[in-house]
Amino acid sequence: MNLLNPKLYKKDVEQEPIRAGFGRGLVAAGRNNNQVVALCADLTESTHMEDFAKEFPERFIEIGVAEQNLVTVAAGMSLAGKIPFVSSYAAFSPGRNWEQIRTTICINEANVKIAGSHAGVSVGPVMRVLPNMRVIVPCDSIEAEKATVALAASEGAAYIRLAREKTPVVTTSDTPFTLGKAQVLREGADLTMIACGPMVYQMLVAAEKLSADGIEAEVINCATVKPLDHATILASVRKTRAVMTAEEAQAAGGLGGAIAELLGEHEPLALARVGMQDHFGESGDPNELLEHFKLTAPHIAARARKLLK
């Protein structure tokens, strides 16, 4: 089975916002289970909840610009037996309502799914530290759709992180997806490259560049940042003996931090973490920002060569 889009490395590779996949997945989840409900903070179109709202108006609630209320209402609906999905910009949810998420969702073990849209280099990975909170970062729109459907069918709180801009479609409809499982997209014996979200594409392109130099990298899509798939990751790093991570967020506390903790406890190895290095995001074209912060494939490949030396 071909796990990757056949046109992945071509200039005309299909691109689509990851949040579009979330929208499709939410509608599918609503059709599968009439207990699925959706709540939004006045950003229905931007977060792609609009299709759910049109098909299931009786199961959609517009909270307005009140992100704290957004999650507390959802927590109450969850405790009454519903399966709520809430969405807003990640800067506001969880950026503004983190305390309410902690108190009303995580402590109560409420079955609420939180979609943080328009996430990017300015948004930190604040959700991984919360007990009872799973963290999902899909690599493309297809995976976002599958993740949304899977979350609706699973019990427990979860945060799904979505990028705004069009992102290369890495996977296919046939690519397997399982919550809690990392996936080896490219096999190699010299270096393990682990990424989530839009950085999966950058890692795959970087691996192709390294292959031209005789370096064969194994690329892992770690869509579930929490809980981390220890078995898949450790099996890879014990083979390659060198590790790189990449994420479009703060390197401290996110995927790179999770991998560092895992290696520190089980397999101490050389590790390079690509991400925002204690720096806020800036305004600009998304592709220019990726280049500015050295989050593109050429910079990743250069960092890998340095690591292996």
C-alpha positions as CSV (number, residue, x, y, z in Angstrom):
1,M,0.0,0.0,0.0
2,N,1.3,3.4,-1.0
3,L,1.0,5.6,2.2
4,L,2.0,8.8,0.4
5,N,0.5,11.0,-2.2
6,P,2.1,10.0,-5.5
7,K,2.5,13.6,-6.5
8,L,4.1,14.5,-3.1
9,Y,7.4,15.7,-4.5
10,K,6.1,17.4,-7.6
11,K,5.6,21.2,-7.9
12,D,1.9,20.7,-8.6
13,V,1.2,18.7,-5.4
14,E,-2.3,19.1,-4.2
15,Q,-2.7,21.6,-1.4
16,E,-5.6,22.2,1.0
17,P,-6.0,23.7,4.4
18,I,-5.9,21.1,7.1
19,R,-8.9,22.7,8.8
20,A,-11.0,21.8,5.7
21,G,-10.5,18.1,6.6
22,F,-11.7,18.8,10.1
23,G,-14.9,20.3,8.7
24,R,-15.6,17.3,6.5
25,G,-14.7,14.9,9.4
26,L,-17.1,16.8,11.7
27,V,-20.0,16.4,9.3
28,A,-19.2,12.7,8.9
29,A,-19.0,12.3,12.7
30,G,-22.4,14.0,13.0
31,R,-23.9,11.6,10.5
32,N,-22.5,8.6,12.4
33,N,-23.7,9.7,15.8
34,N,-26.6,12.0,16.7
35,Q,-25.0,12.8,20.0
36,V,-22.2,14.8,18.3
37,V,-22.7,18.6,18.7
38,A,-20.7,21.6,17.7
39,L,-20.0,24.9,19.4
40,C,-18.1,27.9,18.0
41,A,-16.9,31.3,19.1
42,D,-18.1,33.4,16.2
43,L,-15.7,31.8,13.7
44,T,-17.9,29.2,12.1
45,E,-16.7,29.8,8.5
46,S,-13.0,30.2,9.4
47,T,-12.9,27.0,11.4
48,H,-14.9,25.1,8.8
49,M,-17.8,24.3,11.2
50,E,-20.3,25.9,8.7
51,D,-21.1,22.7,6.9
52,F,-22.0,21.0,10.2
53,A,-24.1,24.0,11.2
54,K,-26.0,23.9,7.9
55,E,-26.7,20.1,8.1
56,F,-27.4,19.9,11.8
57,P,-28.7,23.4,12.9
58,E,-30.4,21.9,15.9
59,R,-27.0,20.5,17.1
60,F,-25.0,23.7,16.5
61,I,-24.5,26.5,19.1
62,E,-23.0,29.8,18.3
63,I,-21.5,31.0,21.6
64,G,-20.2,34.3,20.3
65,V,-16.9,35.9,21.3
66,A,-16.7,34.2,24.7
67,E,-14.1,31.5,24.6
68,Q,-14.3,30.8,28.3
69,N,-18.0,30.1,28.0
70,L,-17.3,28.0,24.8
71,V,-15.6,25.3,26.7
72,T,-17.6,25.4,29.9
73,V,-20.9,25.0,28.1
74,A,-19.3,22.1,26.1
75,A,-18.1,20.5,29.4
76,G,-21.7,20.6,30.7
77,M,-23.1,19.2,27.5
78,S,-20.5,16.4,27.7
79,L,-21.5,15.5,31.3
80,A,-25.1,15.3,30.0
81,G,-24.2,12.7,27.4
82,K,-23.4,14.7,24.3
83,I,-20.1,14.6,22.3
84,P,-19.2,18.3,21.9
85,F,-16.7,19.7,19.4
86,V,-15.6,23.3,20.0
87,S,-13.6,25.5,17.7
88,S,-11.9,28.8,17.6
89,Y,-8.6,30.3,16.7
90,A,-5.9,28.6,18.7
91,A,-4.7,32.0,19.9
92,F,-8.0,32.2,21.8
93,S,-8.8,28.6,22.5
94,P,-6.7,27.3,24.2
95,G,-4.8,30.6,24.4
96,R,-7.5,32.5,26.3
97,N,-9.5,29.7,28.0
98,W,-6.8,27.4,29.2
99,E,-7.8,27.6,32.8
100,Q,-11.4,26.8,32.0
101,I,-10.3,23.8,29.9
102,R,-8.2,22.6,32.8
103,T,-11.0,23.1,35.4
104,T,-14.1,22.1,33.6
105,I,-12.9,19.6,31.0
106,C,-9.7,17.9,32.3
107,I,-10.4,17.7,36.0
108,N,-14.0,16.4,35.2
109,E,-12.6,14.0,32.5
110,A,-15.3,15.5,30.2
111,N,-15.6,14.1,26.7
112,V,-14.9,17.4,24.8
113,K,-12.9,17.7,21.6
114,I,-11.2,21.1,21.1
115,A,-10.2,22.3,17.7
116,G,-7.6,25.1,17.7
117,S,-7.5,26.5,14.2
118,H,-5.1,29.0,12.5
119,A,-2.3,27.5,14.6
120,G,1.2,28.4,13.4
121,V,4.6,29.5,14.5
122,S,3.2,31.9,17.1
123,V,1.1,29.3,19.0
124,G,2.8,27.3,21.8
125,P,2.1,23.7,22.7
126,V,0.3,24.5,26.0
127,M,-2.0,21.5,25.9
128,R,0.4,18.6,26.3
129,V,0.9,19.4,30.0
130,L,-2.8,19.0,30.9
131,P,-3.8,15.6,32.5
132,N,-6.5,13.8,30.7
133,M,-5.9,15.8,27.5
134,R,-4.8,14.1,24.2
135,V,-3.1,16.2,21.6
136,I,-3.5,15.5,17.9
137,V,-1.7,17.4,15.1
138,P,-2.7,16.1,11.7
139,C,-0.2,16.4,8.8
140,D,-2.8,17.3,6.1
141,S,-6.5,17.7,5.4
142,I,-7.1,14.0,4.8
143,E,-5.6,13.0,8.1
144,A,-7.5,15.8,9.9
145,E,-10.8,14.4,8.5
146,K,-9.9,10.9,9.7
147,A,-8.7,12.2,13.1
148,T,-12.0,14.1,13.6
149,V,-14.1,11.1,12.9
150,A,-11.9,8.9,15.2
151,L,-12.1,11.5,18.0
152,A,-15.9,11.5,17.9
153,A,-15.9,7.8,18.3
154,S,-13.4,7.8,21.2
155,E,-14.0,8.7,24.8
156,G,-12.1,11.5,26.5
157,A,-10.9,15.1,26.0
158,A,-8.7,15.9,23.1
159,Y,-7.1,18.9,21.4
160,I,-6.7,18.9,17.6
161,R,-4.4,21.5,16.2
162,L,-5.1,22.9,12.7
163,A,-3.2,25.1,10.4
164,R,-4.9,27.9,8.4
165,E,-2.9,28.0,5.1
166,K,-3.1,25.4,2.3
167,T,-0.7,22.6,3.1
168,P,0.6,19.9,0.7
169,V,-1.5,16.8,0.9
170,V,0.9,14.1,2.1
171,T,-1.3,11.1,2.7
172,T,-4.1,9.4,0.7
173,S,-7.6,8.2,1.5
174,D,-6.0,4.7,1.9
175,T,-3.3,5.7,4.4
176,P,-4.2,4.1,7.7
177,F,-4.8,6.4,10.7
178,T,-5.2,5.3,14.4
179,L,-5.3,7.6,17.4
180,G,-2.2,7.1,19.5
181,K,-0.1,5.5,16.7
182,A,2.8,7.1,14.9
183,Q,3.4,6.0,11.4
184,V,6.6,5.4,9.5
185,L,6.1,7.1,6.1
186,R,9.7,6.5,4.8
187,E,12.1,3.9,5.9
188,G,15.8,4.5,6.5
189,A,18.7,3.4,8.7
190,D,20.8,6.5,9.2
191,L,18.6,9.0,11.0
192,T,15.1,9.1,12.5
193,M,13.1,12.2,11.6
194,I,9.9,12.7,13.6
195,A,7.4,15.5,12.8
196,C,3.8,16.5,13.2
197,G,1.4,18.8,11.3
198,P,2.7,20.7,8.2
199,M,6.3,19.9,9.1
200,V,5.8,16.3,8.0
201,Y,5.9,17.4,4.4
202,Q,9.1,19.4,5.1
203,M,10.7,16.4,6.7
204,L,9.9,14.2,3.8
205,V,11.3,16.7,1.3
206,A,14.4,17.0,3.5
207,A,14.8,13.2,3.6
208,E,14.8,13.2,-0.2
209,K,17.6,15.8,-0.3
210,L,19.6,13.8,2.2
211,S,19.1,10.6,0.2
212,A,21.0,12.3,-2.7
213,D,23.9,12.6,-0.3
214,G,23.7,8.9,0.6
215,I,21.9,9.5,3.9
216,E,18.8,7.4,4.3
217,A,16.4,8.9,6.8
218,E,13.4,7.3,8.4
219,V,10.5,9.7,8.6
220,I,7.8,9.3,11.2
221,N,4.5,11.1,11.2
222,C,3.7,11.6,14.9
223,A,0.1,12.9,14.5
224,T,-0.7,11.9,18.1
225,V,1.7,14.0,20.2
226,K,0.0,12.8,23.4
227,P,-0.1,9.9,24.2
228,L,3.2,9.3,22.4
229,D,3.7,6.0,20.5
230,H,6.7,4.8,22.4
231,A,7.0,1.5,20.6
232,T,7.2,2.9,17.1
233,I,9.6,5.7,18.0
234,L,11.9,3.6,20.1
235,A,12.1,0.8,17.4
236,S,13.2,3.4,14.9
237,V,15.8,5.3,17.0
238,R,17.4,2.0,18.2
239,K,18.0,1.3,14.5
240,T,19.3,4.7,13.4
241,R,20.9,6.0,16.6
242,A,20.3,9.7,15.8
243,V,17.0,11.7,16.0
244,M,15.5,14.9,14.7
245,T,12.1,16.4,15.5
246,A,10.3,19.2,13.7
247,E,7.2,21.2,14.6
248,E,5.6,24.5,13.6
249,A,5.5,25.6,17.2
250,Q,7.6,26.2,20.2
251,A,10.3,23.6,20.5
252,A,10.0,23.7,24.3
253,G,7.2,21.6,25.6
254,G,5.8,20.2,22.3
255,L,6.7,17.2,20.2
256,G,10.5,17.8,20.5
257,G,10.1,18.0,24.3
258,A,8.1,14.8,24.4
259,I,10.7,13.0,22.3
260,A,13.5,14.3,24.5
261,E,11.8,13.0,27.6
262,L,11.3,9.6,26.0
263,L,14.9,9.3,24.9
264,G,16.2,10.6,28.3
265,E,14.3,7.8,30.1
266,H,14.8,5.0,27.6
267,E,17.4,5.6,24.9
268,P,19.8,8.6,25.4
269,L,20.9,9.6,21.9
270,A,21.9,12.7,19.9
271,L,18.8,14.8,19.3
272,A,18.2,18.0,17.3
273,R,14.9,19.8,17.7
274,V,13.6,22.0,14.9
275,G,10.9,24.5,15.9
276,M,10.5,28.0,17.3
277,Q,13.4,28.6,19.7
278,D,11.9,30.7,22.5
279,H,10.7,33.3,20.0
280,F,7.2,34.7,19.3
281,G,5.9,34.5,15.8
282,E,5.9,37.5,13.5
283,S,3.6,38.9,10.8
284,G,4.2,37.9,7.2
285,D,3.5,35.4,4.4
286,P,3.4,31.9,6.0
287,N,6.0,30.5,3.6
288,E,8.3,33.4,4.2
289,L,7.9,32.9,8.0
290,L,8.8,29.2,7.6
291,E,11.9,30.2,5.8
292,H,12.8,33.0,8.2
293,F,12.6,30.7,11.2
294,K,14.5,27.9,9.3
295,L,11.6,25.5,9.3
296,T,11.9,24.5,5.6
297,A,13.3,21.4,4.1
298,P,16.7,22.8,3.1
299,H,17.4,24.1,6.6
300,I,16.2,20.8,8.1
301,A,18.5,18.8,5.8
302,A,21.5,21.1,6.7
303,R,20.7,20.5,10.4
304,A,20.6,16.8,9.8
305,R,24.0,16.7,8.2
306,K,25.4,18.7,11.1
307,L,23.8,16.3,13.6
308,L,25.2,13.2,11.9
309,K,28.7,14.7,12.0
